[in-house]
């Protein structure tokens, strides 16, 4: 099911009514906010509410962009149990010939918070050479929770994570504020 709602408000209202085995999401990044302080306020509000929705043994696993301010905002309040590094391939807007360095290769981080010391996802090297989003989402979902588990994506956008959960026989709930994105998800059958 995909719900059209403000994710933070939905999480506040859902406290005590729902529990999830896995919250897997790619939340808004720093460049979506007017200032670093607004971004820090956003991080300080959504992470605790997401953690309140986890059941015993649940996991919150979310991406974080490469900007040091963005990573610092997440590390200020609660240290993750594990940080995975995803190498971000270069991508371009417009013509590669005239704007070859608009978006250079970088790294994104995936921060994992565990309830009741559930197992660590990977040991050893935490660099994961997977293209985002589909192979990454499929790998995380199949590795972290068994079939039938309930996966929440509170910032589901166009439904990549709910679709991956459905593909692997996991229950899912996606929250998205943009009606056109919710409509697209419904057209996919989510």
C-alpha positions, 0 to 999 in steps of 0.5 A, a space after each residue: 500500500 502506498 499512502 499520500 501523506 507527510 511522512 513525519 506527520 504519518 509517523 507521529 500518528 502511527 506511533 503505537 498502532 504500527 510496528 515494522 521489521 525494516 524501515 528502508 528509505 532514501 530520505 530528502 537530502 541537504 539540497 532539498 532544504 533552504 539551510 543546513 539548520 533546516 536540514 538538521 531539524 528535519 533529521 532530528 525529527 524524522 529519525 526518532 519517529 522512525 525508530 519508534 515504529 520499529 518492532 523488537 529486532 527491527 532495523 532502520 536503514 537509510 541513505 545519507 548523501 556525501 555532503 559532510 554537513 549531511 552526514 554530520 547531521 545524522 551523527 549528531 544525535 545517534 551513532 549508527 550501528 553500521 555505516 555502509 558506503 555506496 560508490 555513486 557513479 558519475 551522472 550528468 544533466 544535459 550534454 556530457 561534452 559541455 558539462 562533464 563534471 556537473 556531478 562527479 563520482 562520490 559516495 553515499 552512506 547507508 546508516 543502519 540502526 538496530 533494535 535489540 542488537 539484531 545481526 550486523 548486515 555485512 562484516 569486513 569491507 562495507 563498500 558495496 559496489 551496487 548500482 542504486 536503487 534496484 540491486 541495492 534495495 533487493 540485496 538489503 531487503 533479502 539480507 535483513 528480513 525474512 519473507 513476510 516481514 513488514 517494510 516501511 519506506 516513509 519517503 518512497 518517491 516512485 516506489 523503488 523500495 516498496 516494489 523491491 519488498 513486494 518482489 521478495 515477498 515482504 509486506 510493504 507500506 510506502 509514504 509519499 507526499 507528492 500525489 503524482 508519485 503516489 499515482 505512479 506507484 498505484 499504476 505499478 500496482 503498489 
